[in-house]
Structures are given as structure tokens and as C-alpha cells.
Amino acid sequence: MPALRAVDEAFLALPLSALTDAALTRAVDLGCEHADLRVERIRTQTISLRDARPESFTDGEDLGLAVRVVHEGTWGFAAGVVLTAAEAVRLAEEAVAVAQVAAALNRDRVELAPEPVYADVTYVSAYDVDPFTVPDAEKSGLLTELSEQLLAADGVEHVQAACMLVKEQKYYADTAGTRTTQQRVRIHPDFTALTVDRATGSFESMRTLAPPAGRGWEYLTGTGWDWRTELAEIPELLREKTKAPSVTAGRYDLVVDPSNLWLTIHESIGHATELDRALGYEAAYAGTSFATPDLLGTLQYGSPLMNVTGDRTALHGLSSVGWDDEGVAAQQWDIVRDGVLVGYQVDRNMARLQGMERSNGCSFADSPGHVPVQRMANVSLQPAPDGPSTEDVIAGVERGVYVVGDKSWSIDMQRYNFQFTGQRFYRIEGGRLAGQLRDVAYQATTTDFWGSMRVVGGPQTYVLGGAFNCGKAQPGQTAAVSHGCPTALFENVTILNTVEEAGR
């Protein structure tokens, strides 16, 4: 656990103990089997520039408290923004009233899987520079400088730059005696270059590959990513892309870079192995999953080279925590082992439904005004311990395609049939890259795709990708999540020509 940073004194100065005593005492008096309280402060800042000029600058804060109860086997929830003991009592009473009304609709009695008590524990994520202590002018100035570097290159007509910053502070307490205080910082910088063909009016764009990260402002100044080198390379790559031939549709061996594969993992494994979804709880909104619980331990998800973990502890992971929003300690566990489905992502009630001894800590609410739901861990494909480099993976391919960077994607409601594109595609001939291609998408079913994985890269190819905006639940919530993976080779994959598919 990182020890260099401390939770801000301003958050610790809030009346956390008084709110806890008031809410939980009242919940117990009203006969609740379980009750918990969250106090959260979430600060977000987004800086956006177009052509090195300010476009927007937003700065917001969400501060509030929430009380959740289990009363006669039914959930109840209430939230507010007034941080007083009287309000905490009122919210506890309101949560119980909600549970009493909801009891008539409840078919499954809520029972939480056991978890040890953690009294007065603290977690702070791994970052060096709190971005909210950096002057706004300094942050805007660096984004402007980097935008100008890209905009000055030949052929670059426009540059869009953005940086989103989040500091999340969360206090949790429950009737079992757990008390956790946490502070997490994350950052998502992004630069996109656009070129226009004046003769035809056609255009192409290219975005930086740098993933969002559980880091501070140091990420944009060179710790964890070499921004200036990547920005210097984009103009030539973009020029090459505009001149690249359109792909010939067919079957190819596909080498997928981590900058693209993370999203395929997110959509075809991450969502598919959320237990609430597999049980049908998300069917009315986000869909279900082909990976149903009756297949646990037998479903051949992919090739024997496929080993996927859920992880709430990964260094700089966007979904990494000390404890989840039910007081469960962060863990790592197997989801797919040797190609077989062996685990799910669960919260405490879902763990009980699955007959598990303990939750693996996947409960999360994106604000004090939302009830915690089961959310995604950092779901990652593990590298082969002695696996090859990306160059060596490509060298083993006679005729294929290499994909770099994520772009658009499409997947069905059971997380089974999908189609993905990318930022850049390269033709592979005789084990060497032979120039870029355009209009490429790859298509498969989840089990066919992962079953075709024939080479898994080594640790030197492993990158932690991810996103800030994974959506779920009604009312909708968003969560940040990372997905690590190495470079991997998939044999005989269907490659589509997107222009032909569009009928143009």
C-alpha cells in the first residue's frame, strides 16, 4: 500500500465519527440486520483545448453522505448533502422506510457474505503530485505547449487536447465495526491530431496511445509515459495512414497490441464475468452474459494460454482500492485459468448467492448519491513468464495484420458477438511490418477469438490500459477501470473492410 501520501486534512476534519454514530445507532434501533454509511468528496476537473487555445475548463465537487441498510432481508438506501448528525439519523430512517416499501417486491432475501472487521484503516493510491495542488495556469500551459508541438508539424490541421483529473475521498463505516478512509487520484490526458485532404475533403485522425492511469500530475510531465516522443511520432504516422491502401477482407493472423487488446478484454471478458449480469440482474438495461454460472469450471473460454485475473490491488490501476464500498479488502483472483472460466466478479450479496465463502470486493458507487452496485475490477490477461517480445511475435507471422490503439467497438448484449477497429493497422508479410492499412475491423465470437490465441507475449510487452467511463446500472453510474495485457497473436481471424461493410 502506498505510504507517501496522506488523506487531505480537510476531509478528515469532516464530522465522520458523529455521522457514523448517529446513522448506525438509529439503524440498529430500527431493527436493521446491517447498516453502512459512506461520506464522499469527489473533485473533478476537465481541461479542453482546440488548436492550442482554451475550449473549456470545468471544475466540480460532489460532497455528501449515504446510508444503506438491510432491514428484514431487504435493501434500503437514502442519501443527502447536509453533514449533520440529525441528517444522518433522518437518512437512516428514510433508508428503513424504503426497505419496508421494497420488501413486497423482494424475492431474494439479502444476506451478506462474511468479511473480517477492519477498524480505522486508511488507503491512499500511488501518486506523486496531487493535480489539484498544481496551479490551473500551469496545467493549461503544459497542455498548450504539447498541443503547439503537435500542431506545428507538417500536415496537422487541427489538434484536440483534453485532460480529466479526479480526486476521490471516501469514508465507510458499518455496524460490524469496519471503518475505512481512502483517497484515490486518477488522470486521463489525451491528444488527437487531424489532417485534411484539401482536394477531396477527406480527413484522418490519430490519437495518443497513453492510457488513463491511477497517477497524479507527474504522469503528464513524464513519469510513466513519454508524451513528447509520442507526439513527435504522430504526424508521420498520420501521413502514412492517409496514403495507406484499403484492406482486402478475409482471414488473417492478427497480432493485437495491448493498446487495443485492453478494450476487447473489457467488453468480452470484463462485462461477461460480472456475476450480477450473468444472473440476469442487468438484463433490462445492459444485457446478460453467455458465461452463465452453470458453465463455471467447464466453459472453454479460450486457449490454454489464456489466464485472466480480477485485481483490485494493481499498482496505478483505475479500479484499485484498499477496501470496496462494502468494507471488503482488495484482492486478486482467477477469472479464467488455462482457458477455462473459473471465477466471477462479485459483491457480498452476490457471493452469498453463488455459495462463495467471501466476496472478492467488487462493490462500488460512483457518488454519495448512488447506491453501491457490483462493478468491474481491473480485469487483466496475464503475460507468459518467458513470452516473446512484440517484434518476435510479429516475426512469427507469415501473412497477417497488426493492430495498435483502440477506436470504435460493437458487441451484443450477451457479450458474445463483437467487432472492433483501431487507431492503426499494419500489414504483416514474411514476419515484417509492410506498411499501414486502412478501413480495418476484426470480427469474432468471444470464445472463437480467445480460443484462437496461439502466442502470448512476455512481461516486457505488458501494458495497463483502461477507461474512465465504464457505464452500468439504473440510474446510470460510471466507473474507471484498468485492463492489463501483453501483445498476443490470434490465428485465422475474420478481417472486414469497413468501407465495403458500409456499402460505400
Buried (B, 14 or more C-beta within 10 A) or exposed (E): EBEEBEBBEEBBEBBBEEBBBBBBBBBBEBEBBBBBBBBBBBBBBBBBBBBBEEEEEEEEEBBBBBBBBBBBEBBBBBBBEEBBBEBBBBBBBBBBBBBBEBBEEEEEEBBBBEBEEBEEBBBBBBBBBBBBEBEEEEBBEBBBEBBBBBBEBEBBBBBBBBBBBBBBBBBBBBBBEBBBBBBBBBBBBBBBBBBBEEEEEEEBBBBBBBBBBBBBBBBBBEBBBEBEEBBEEBBEBBBBBBEBEEBEBEEBBBBBBBBBBBBBBBBBBBBBBBBBBBBEBBEEEBBBBBBBBEBBEEBBBBBEBBBBBBBBBBEBBBBBBBBBBBBBBBBBBBBBBBBBBBBBBBBBBBBBBBEBEBBBBBBBBBBBBBBBBBBBBBBBBBBBEEBBBBEBBBEBBEEBBBBBBBBEBEBEBBBBBBBBBBBBBBBBEEBEEEEBBBBBBBBBBBBBBBBBBBBBBBEEBBBBBBBBEBEBBEEEBBBBBBBBBBBBBBBEBBBBBBEEEEEE
